Amino acid sequence: MGFDSVSMKETDIYLSTSDHASVVSITLFVTLLCACIVVGHLLEENRWMNESITALIIGVGTGVLILVISGGKSSHLLVFSEDLFFIYLLPPIIFNAGFQVKKKQFFRNFMTIMLFGAVGTLISFIIISLGAIAFFEKMDVGLAIGDYLAIGAIFAATDSVCTLQVLSQDETPLLYSLVFGEGVVNDATSVVLFNAVQDFDLSHLNTGVALQLLGNFIYLFISSTVLGVVSGLLSAYIIKKLYFGRHSTDREVAIMMLMAYLSYMLAELFYLSGILTVFFCGIVMSHYTWHNVTENSRITTKHTFATLSFVAEIFIFLYVGMDALDIEKWRVVSDSPKTSLSVSATLLGLVLAGRAAFVFPLSFLSNLTKKSEKIEFKQQVTIWWAGLMRGAVSMALAYNQFTREGHTQLHGNALLITSTITVVLFSTVVFGLITKPLVRLLMPSSKQLYRSFSSEPVTPNSFNVPLLGESRDSEGELFDDNGHLQARGECHNTVRPSSLRMLLTTPTRTVHYYWRKFDDSFMRPVFGGRGFVPYVPGSPTEQSVHNWQGETKM
C-alpha cells in the first residue's frame, strides 16, 4: 500500500508538472500572437513587410531565445504536427477565402485557374521529382523512389496563405483571382498527389498506374466539389426554413460555423479533399446562407470568419518559425553542412524552374482562348514570383513523409526536413519581401492610391454589402455615384445572347446570364439568398428588408 501511495503521488506530481508546462507554453504562444498583431499593425504601411513575414521572424527569434535558455536542448514550445495544421488551422483560412472571394472574377477565370492549379501543379511535380532523382542520386542522399516522388508533391505546393496577404482583390482583381484560385486547387492537387504516392505500388510504374492516378484525382476533385456545394446548400435550406434568427442570432451564427467545419471533416472522413470541399462550401454559403440570416448575424459571421482566418495564419507562421530551429534534425546533419546547403539550393532551383515551366506556357495557351482580359507578361511575372513561396503545407507533408511523430534519426530524412525548413524560410522571407514592391512596380493602380493589403473594409457601406451580390462583386458595382444602392439590373446591361454565335463569342457572359436566370427561378426560391430573405414581423431584419425593398423600387 505504501508503494502504491508513493506511486500515486509521483504520478500526480508528474501530471501537475506536465499541465503547468502546457499552460506556460500556451500562455507564451498567445503572448507571441498578440505581439505579432501589434508589430504587424505598426508595420502596416511598410512597403516590404507583411504580417506573415513578421510572424515568421518573431517565431525564429523566439526559437533562438528558447534554444539559448534551454542550453541547446529545444527551440520550440510545441512539436510540429500535420494534424494540427490540416484539421484545425487550414479549414478556417480556406473557408474564409471562399466566403470572401469575388465570385464573378473567380469563375470568369475558372478554366485558367484549373489549368494553373491542376495541370500546372502536375508539371511542377514531374519536374521537381525528376530533378530530385537526377541531382540527389549524385549526392548519395539515400532515398527511395517513393521519397523522390513525395519531394515533387511537397515542393509543388505553393503557399496560398502568403499570397493572400501579398495581393489585393481591389487593387489587382485578375491577379488575385488567378493566384488565389490556383493556390487552392494547387494545395488540393499536391495533397492528392502526395497521398497517391503513399497508396500506389511505385515499384511497378506503368501506363495503367498513371491512368489510375489520373482517374483518382478527377474523382476526388469532382466528389469534393459536390460535397462542398451540397453542404453549403443544406446549411442555406436549414437556416431559411427554421429561421433561427427570430429567437436567437447566436444559434444561426453557430450553425453556420459548425456546418462549414462539418463539410471539411466529412471530406476527410470519406478520404476526399477537405481543401476543395470547404472552399466551395464557403462560396455557396456566402451566396445563399449568408443572406438568410439576420443583419446582425451577417456582420458577426463576416468578421468572425475573417478573424479566425487571420489568427490561424499568424499562428501557422509563428509555429513554423519556432520549429525551424529544431535542434534534433540539425544535429543529425551537422556533420555534412555542404551537402545540406547543396540539397537546399537544388530544391530552391527546382521550385523556380518547375513554376516557370508552366506559368508562361500555360498563360500563352490561356491567352489564345481569350479575346479580352489577357494575361500580360508583367502579370505572368508577378504570378510566377508570387507562387514561389512555400509554407506550412510543404512543412506538414515533409514531416508526414520523413518523420515519425515529428522525430527522426535517419540522416537522409533529417536532411530533407532541414532542407524543407530552409526553403520555406528563404522563400517566405526573401520572395515575400520582394513580392509587395514587385506588384507595385509591375501593376501600379491607376484609379486608387496604393493601400496596404488588408481585408478589413474601409467604408461604412461595406457592413451592408453582400459578399456575393447578384451580378456585382464590389462596392463600386453595388452603389451609384451618390452612394445609393443600385436596383437590380441598373449596374450593367446584361448580355442577352440570342444565338449559338453569341454563346461561342462570349461564353463567359452567356453562361453567367443563363445561370442568373436559373438561380433566380429555381435556386433562390428554395435556398434563399439576396432578395429572398425570410420576413418575420418584429425580427432584426424587418427594417433592413423594408429599406432594401424601398431602395430597389426607387
C-alpha positions in Angstrom: 0.0 0.0 0.0 2.8 2.3 0.8 4.4 1.7 -2.5 1.1 2.4 -4.2 0.6 5.6 -2.4 4.1 6.8 -3.3 3.5 5.9 -7.0 0.2 7.7 -7.0 1.8 10.8 -5.5 4.6 10.7 -8.1 2.1 10.3 -10.9 0.1 13.3 -9.5 3.2 15.4 -9.4 4.2 14.4 -12.9 0.7 15.3 -14.3 0.7 18.6 -12.4 4.1 19.5 -13.8 3.0 18.4 -17.3 -0.2 20.5 -17.1 1.7 23.5 -15.8 4.2 23.2 -18.7 1.3 23.2 -21.1 -0.1 26.3 -19.5 3.2 28.1 -19.7 3.6 27.1 -23.4 0.1 28.2 -24.4 0.5 31.5 -22.4 3.7 32.3 -24.2 2.2 31.4 -27.6 -0.8 33.6 -27.0 1.5 36.4 -25.9 3.5 36.0 -29.1 0.3 36.1 -31.2 -0.6 39.4 -29.6 2.9 40.7 -30.3 2.7 39.7 -33.9 -0.6 41.6 -34.3 0.8 44.7 -32.6 4.0 44.7 -34.7 2.1 43.9 -37.8 -0.1 46.9 -37.2 2.9 49.2 -36.6 4.4 48.0 -39.9 1.1 48.3 -41.8 2.4 50.9 -44.2 5.8 49.3 -44.7 6.4 48.6 -48.4 8.4 45.4 -47.6 6.9 43.7 -44.6 3.6 41.8 -44.2 2.2 40.0 -41.2 3.3 36.5 -42.3 6.9 37.6 -42.5 6.6 39.4 -39.2 5.2 36.3 -37.5 7.9 34.1 -39.1 10.7 36.4 -37.9 9.2 36.6 -34.4 8.9 32.9 -34.3 12.5 32.3 -35.3 13.7 34.9 -32.8 11.7 33.2 -30.0 13.1 29.9 -31.1 16.6 31.2 -30.7 15.8 32.6 -27.3 14.3 29.3 -26.1 17.3 27.4 -27.6 19.7 29.6 -25.5 17.6 29.3 -22.3 17.3 25.5 -22.6 21.0 25.1 -23.2 20.6 23.9 -26.7 18.1 21.2 -25.9 15.0 22.6 -27.7 13.8 25.6 -29.7 10.1 25.2 -29.7 7.1 25.1 -27.4 5.1 22.7 -29.4 6.2 19.8 -31.7 5.1 20.4 -35.3 2.0 18.3 -36.1 0.5 17.9 -39.5 -2.8 17.0 -37.8 -2.9 20.4 -36.0 -2.3 22.1 -39.3 -4.7 20.2 -41.5 -7.6 19.7 -39.0 -7.6 23.0 -37.1 -5.7 25.7 -38.8 -6.2 25.3 -42.5 -10.0 25.0 -42.7 -10.8 28.5 -41.4 -8.3 30.0 -43.8 -9.6 28.2 -46.9 -13.2 28.7 -45.9 -12.9 32.4 -45.4 -11.1 32.7 -48.7 -14.1 31.1 -50.4 -16.5 33.1 -48.3 -14.9 36.5 -49.2 -13.8 35.8 -52.8 -15.3 37.8 -55.6 -17.2 35.0 -57.4 -17.6 36.7 -60.8 -13.9 37.3 -61.2 -13.1 33.8 -59.9 -15.4 31.9 -62.2 -14.6 34.2 -65.1 -11.1 32.8 -64.9 -12.1 29.4 -63.8 -10.6 27.5 -66.7 -7.3 29.4 -66.4 -7.3 28.7 -62.6 -7.9 25.0 -63.3 -5.1 25.0 -65.9 -2.6 26.5 -63.5 -3.8 24.7 -60.4 -4.2 21.1 -61.8 -2.1 20.9 -64.9 0.5 23.3 -63.7 0.9 21.5 -60.4 1.3 18.2 -62.3 4.0 19.7 -64.5 5.8 21.2 -61.5 5.5 17.8 -59.7 7.1 16.0 -62.6 10.0 18.5 -63.0 10.8 18.6 -59.3 10.6 14.8 -58.9 12.9 14.2 -62.0 15.3 16.9 -60.9 15.5 15.4 -57.4 16.3 12.0 -58.8 18.9 13.4 -61.1 20.7 15.5 -58.6 20.2 13.7 -55.3 21.4 10.4 -56.5 24.7 12.0 -57.4 24.9 13.4 -53.8 24.2 9.9 -52.4 21.4 11.2 -50.2 20.0 7.7 -49.8 16.3 8.0 -50.7 13.8 5.6 -52.4 11.7 6.3 -55.5 8.7 7.0 -53.3 10.7 9.6 -51.4 11.7 11.4 -54.7 8.0 11.5 -55.9 7.0 12.7 -52.4 9.5 15.5 -52.7 7.8 16.5 -56.0 4.4 16.7 -54.3 5.8 18.5 -51.3 7.5 21.3 -53.2 4.9 21.6 -55.9 2.6 23.0 -53.1 2.5 26.8 -53.2 1.6 28.8 -50.1 -1.8 30.3 -50.6 -1.6 31.9 -47.1 1.3 34.0 -48.1 -0.1 35.1 -51.5 -3.4 36.1 -50.0 -1.6 38.6 -47.8 0.5 39.9 -50.7 -2.2 40.5 -53.3 -5.4 42.5 -53.0 -8.8 41.8 -54.6 -9.4 45.5 -55.0 -6.1 46.6 -56.4 -5.4 43.6 -58.7 -8.6 41.6 -59.1 -7.3 39.4 -62.0 -4.0 38.6 -60.3 -5.7 37.9 -57.1 -8.3 35.5 -58.6 -5.6 33.7 -60.6 -3.0 33.3 -57.8 -5.5 32.6 -55.1 -7.6 30.2 -57.2 -4.5 28.4 -58.4 -3.3 28.2 -54.7 -6.5 26.5 -53.5 -6.5 24.0 -56.4 -2.7 23.6 -56.2 -2.9 22.7 -52.5 -5.6 20.1 -53.1 -3.7 18.7 -56.1 -0.5 18.4 -54.2 -2.2 16.7 -51.3 -3.9 14.2 -53.7 -0.6 13.5 -55.4 1.2 13.1 -52.1 -1.5 10.6 -50.9 -1.3 8.8 -54.2 2.4 8.3 -53.8 1.7 6.7 -50.4 -1.0 4.4 -51.7 0.2 3.1 -55.0 2.9 0.5 -55.7 5.6 2.6 -57.2 8.0 -0.3 -57.8 6.0 -1.2 -60.9 5.2 2.1 -62.6 3.3 1.7 -65.9 0.6 3.4 -68.0 -2.1 1.6 -66.1 -0.9 3.0 -62.8 -0.6 6.5 -64.3 -4.2 6.4 -65.7 -5.4 5.1 -62.3 -3.7 8.0 -60.6 -5.3 10.5 -63.0 -8.8 8.9 -62.6 -8.4 9.1 -58.8 -7.6 12.8 -59.0 -10.6 13.5 -61.2 -12.9 11.6 -58.9 -11.5 13.4 -55.8 -11.9 16.8 -57.4 -15.5 16.3 -58.6 -16.7 14.5 -55.4 -15.0 17.0 -53.1 -16.6 19.9 -55.0 -20.0 18.3 -55.0 -19.8 17.7 -51.2 -18.9 21.3 -50.6 -21.8 22.6 -52.7 -24.3 20.2 -51.1 -23.1 21.1 -47.6 -23.5 24.8 -48.4 -27.0 24.3 -49.9 -28.0 22.2 -46.9 -27.0 25.0 -44.5 -28.9 27.5 -46.5 -32.0 25.4 -46.6 -32.0 24.7 -42.9 -31.5 28.3 -41.9 -34.1 29.5 -44.4 -36.7 27.1 -43.2 -36.1 27.2 -39.5 -35.0 30.9 -39.4 -33.1 30.7 -36.1 -32.8 34.5 -36.0 -36.4 35.0 -34.9 -35.4 33.7 -31.5 -31.6 33.8 -31.3 -28.9 35.2 -33.6 -26.3 33.1 -31.6 -27.9 29.9 -33.0 -27.7 30.9 -36.6 -24.1 32.1 -36.3 -23.3 28.8 -34.5 -25.0 26.6 -37.2 -23.2 28.5 -40.0 -19.8 28.0 -38.4 -20.4 24.4 -37.4 -21.7 23.3 -40.8 -18.8 25.0 -42.5 -16.4 23.0 -40.4 -18.5 19.8 -40.8 -18.1 20.0 -44.6 -14.3 19.8 -44.1 -14.5 16.9 -41.7 -16.9 15.0 -43.8 -14.4 15.3 -46.7 -11.6 14.0 -44.5 -13.9 11.2 -43.2 -14.6 10.0 -46.8 -10.9 10.4 -47.9 -11.7 13.4 -50.2 -10.0 16.8 -50.5 -11.1 18.9 -47.5 -9.5 21.9 -49.0 -11.7 21.9 -52.1 -14.8 20.9 -50.1 -14.6 23.8 -47.6 -13.6 26.3 -50.3 -16.7 25.6 -52.4 -18.8 25.4 -49.3 -17.7 28.9 -48.4 -18.7 30.2 -51.9 -22.2 28.6 -51.7 -22.7 29.8 -48.1 -21.8 33.3 -49.0 -24.2 33.2 -52.0 -27.2 31.7 -50.2 -26.8 31.1 -46.4 -25.3 34.5 -45.5 -28.4 36.3 -46.9 -30.8 34.1 -44.9 -29.6 35.3 -41.5 -30.4 38.5 -39.7 -28.4 41.6 -40.3 -26.6 41.4 -37.0 -25.6 37.8 -37.8 -24.3 38.9 -41.2 -21.9 41.4 -39.7 -20.9 38.9 -36.9 -20.2 36.0 -39.3 -18.3 38.1 -41.8 -15.9 39.4 -39.2 -15.8 36.1 -37.2 -14.7 34.1 -40.2 -12.2 36.8 -41.2 -10.8 36.9 -37.6 -10.5 33.1 -37.3 -8.6 33.0 -40.6 -6.3 35.9 -39.6 -5.4 34.3 -36.3 -4.8 30.9 -37.9 -2.5 32.5 -40.5 -0.4 34.2 -37.8 -0.4 31.0 -35.7 0.9 29.0 -38.7 3.9 31.3 -39.4 4.7 31.7 -35.8 4.6 27.9 -35.4 6.8 27.3 -38.5 9.3 30.0 -37.4 9.8 28.4 -33.9 10.0 24.9 -35.3 12.6 26.0 -37.9 15.4 25.6 -35.3 14.5 22.1 -34.3 17.9 21.1 -32.9 17.3 17.3 -33.2 17.2 17.4 -37.0 20.0 20.0 -37.4 22.3 17.9 -35.1 21.8 14.8 -37.3 23.0 16.7 -40.4 25.7 18.9 -38.6 28.4 16.6 -40.0 27.6 17.4 -43.6 26.8 21.1 -43.9 27.9 21.3 -47.5 25.5 18.5 -48.5 22.7 20.2 -46.6 23.3 23.5 -48.3 23.6 21.8 -51.8 20.2 20.0 -51.2 18.5 23.2 -50.2 19.9 25.2 -53.1 18.9 22.4 -55.5 15.4 22.3 -54.2 15.1 26.0 -54.5 16.3 25.9 -58.1 13.8 23.2 -58.9 11.0 25.2 -57.4 12.0 28.2 -59.6 12.3 26.0 -62.7 9.1 24.0 -62.0 7.0 27.1 -61.7 8.4 28.8 -64.7 7.8 25.7 -66.8 4.1 26.0 -66.5 3.2 29.7 -65.7 4.5 31.1 -69.0 3.5 28.3 -71.4 0.0 27.9 -69.9 -0.5 31.7 -69.8 0.2 31.6 -73.6 -2.3 28.9 -74.1 -4.9 30.7 -71.9 -4.4 33.9 -73.9 -5.2 32.0 -77.2 -8.7 31.2 -75.9 -9.4 34.8 -74.7 -10.4 37.8 -76.7 -10.2 40.2 -73.7 -8.6 40.3 -70.3 -5.5 38.5 -71.5 -2.7 37.8 -69.1 0.0 40.3 -69.9 3.7 39.4 -69.5 4.1 41.6 -66.4 1.2 39.8 -64.8 2.8 36.5 -65.7 6.0 37.5 -64.0 4.0 38.5 -60.9 2.1 35.2 -60.9 5.3 33.3 -61.3 7.0 35.2 -58.4 4.1 35.2 -56.0 3.7 31.4 -56.3 7.4 30.7 -55.4 6.7 30.9 -51.7 6.5 27.6 -49.8 4.9 27.3 -46.4 3.1 25.2 -43.9 1.6 22.8 -46.5 5.1 21.8 -47.6 6.2 21.6 -44.0 3.3 19.3 -43.0 3.8 17.0 -45.9 7.5 16.8 -45.3 7.0 15.9 -41.7 4.5 13.3 -42.7 6.9 11.7 -45.2 10.3 12.0 -43.4 9.5 11.8 -39.6 7.6 9.6 -37.2 5.5 11.8 -34.8 7.9 14.7 -35.5 11.1 12.8 -34.8 13.8 11.1 -36.9 17.4 9.9 -36.6 17.9 8.9 -40.2 20.4 11.1 -42.0 18.6 11.3 -45.3 15.2 12.1 -43.7 16.8 14.7 -41.4 18.5 16.2 -44.4 15.2 16.6 -46.3 13.4 18.1 -43.2 16.1 20.7 -42.6 16.3 21.5 -46.3 12.5 21.9 -46.4 12.8 24.3 -43.4 15.5 26.3 -45.2 13.5 26.6 -48.4 10.3 27.6 -46.5 12.2 30.3 -44.6 14.1 31.6 -47.5 11.2 31.7 -49.9 8.8 33.2 -47.5 11.1 35.9 -46.2 13.1 36.8 -49.4 10.4 36.2 -52.0 7.7 37.6 -49.7 9.7 40.8 -49.0 10.1 41.4 -52.7 6.6 40.5 -53.8 4.9 43.6 -52.4 7.1 46.2 -54.1 7.2 44.0 -57.2 3.4 44.2 -57.5 3.6 48.0 -57.1 6.2 48.2 -59.8 4.6 45.9 -62.3 1.0 46.5 -61.6 0.5 50.2 -60.5 -3.0 51.2 -59.6 -4.4 53.8 -62.0 -7.6 54.7 -60.0 -6.8 54.3 -56.4 -4.0 55.2 -54.0 -2.0 52.2 -53.1 -3.0 50.9 -49.7 -1.8 48.1 -47.5 -3.2 44.7 -48.3 -5.8 44.4 -45.6 -9.0 42.5 -45.7 -10.8 45.0 -43.4 -13.5 47.1 -45.1 -12.7 50.8 -45.2 -16.2 52.3 -45.6 -19.4 52.0 -43.5 -21.2 50.7 -46.6 -19.1 47.6 -46.5 -21.1 46.4 -43.5 -24.2 46.1 -45.6 -22.6 44.9 -48.8 -23.4 41.3 -49.7 -20.2 39.4 -50.1 -21.7 37.9 -53.3 -24.1 40.3 -54.9 -26.3 39.2 -57.7 -24.1 40.1 -60.6 -21.9 42.6 -58.7 -18.7 41.9 -57.0 -17.6 45.1 -55.4 -19.0 48.2 -53.7 -18.4 50.1 -56.9 -20.9 47.9 -58.7 -23.4 48.0 -55.8 -23.5 51.7 -55.3 -24.0 54.6 -57.7 -22.0 57.8 -57.7 -24.2 59.3 -54.9 -23.6 56.3 -52.7 -27.1 54.9 -53.1 -27.8 51.2 -53.6 -28.5 50.5 -57.2 -31.5 48.4 -58.1 -31.1 45.1 -59.8 -30.2 45.5 -63.5 -29.0 49.1 -63.2 -25.4 48.3 -62.8 -24.7 46.7 -66.2 -26.6 45.9 -69.3 -26.7 42.1 -69.1 -25.7 40.4 -72.3 -28.7 38.6 -73.7 -27.5 36.1 -76.2 -29.9 35.2 -78.9 -27.9 32.6 -80.9 -25.2 30.0 -80.8 -22.8 32.5 -82.3 -23.2 34.7 -79.2 -22.5 31.7 -77.0 -19.3 30.9 -78.9 -18.1 34.6 -79.0 -18.9 35.5 -75.3 -19.2 32.2 -73.5 -18.5 33.5 -70.0 -21.2 36.2 -70.2 -23.6 33.9 -71.8 -23.2 31.2 -69.2 -23.4 33.8 -66.5 -26.7 35.1 -68.0 -28.4 31.7 -68.1 -27.0 30.9 -64.6 -28.7 34.1 -63.3 -32.0 33.0 -64.8 -31.7 29.5 -63.4 -30.6 30.9 -60.0 -33.4 33.4 -59.7 -36.1 30.9 -60.9 -35.2 27.8 -59.1 -32.3 28.0 -56.6 -33.1 31.2 -54.7 -36.8 30.4 -54.0 -35.7 27.1 -52.4 -32.4 28.0 -50.7 -32.8 31.7 -50.2 -30.3 34.4 -51.0 -30.4 38.1 -51.7 -33.9 39.2 -52.5 -35.4 36.1 -50.8 -34.6 36.9 -47.2 -37.3 35.4 -44.9 -39.5 38.1 -43.5 -40.8 37.7 -39.9 -42.6 40.7 -38.3 -40.6 42.1 -35.4 -37.4 40.3 -36.5 -34.0 42.1 -36.6 -34.2 42.0 -40.4 -37.6 43.7 -40.7 -36.2 47.2 -41.0 -33.3 46.2 -43.3 -35.7 44.3 -45.6 -38.0 47.3 -45.9 -35.2 49.6 -46.6 -33.7 47.3 -49.2 -37.0 46.8 -51.0 -37.7 50.6 -50.9 -34.3 51.4 -52.5 -34.7 48.8 -55.2 -38.2 50.2 -56.2 -37.0 53.8 -56.4 
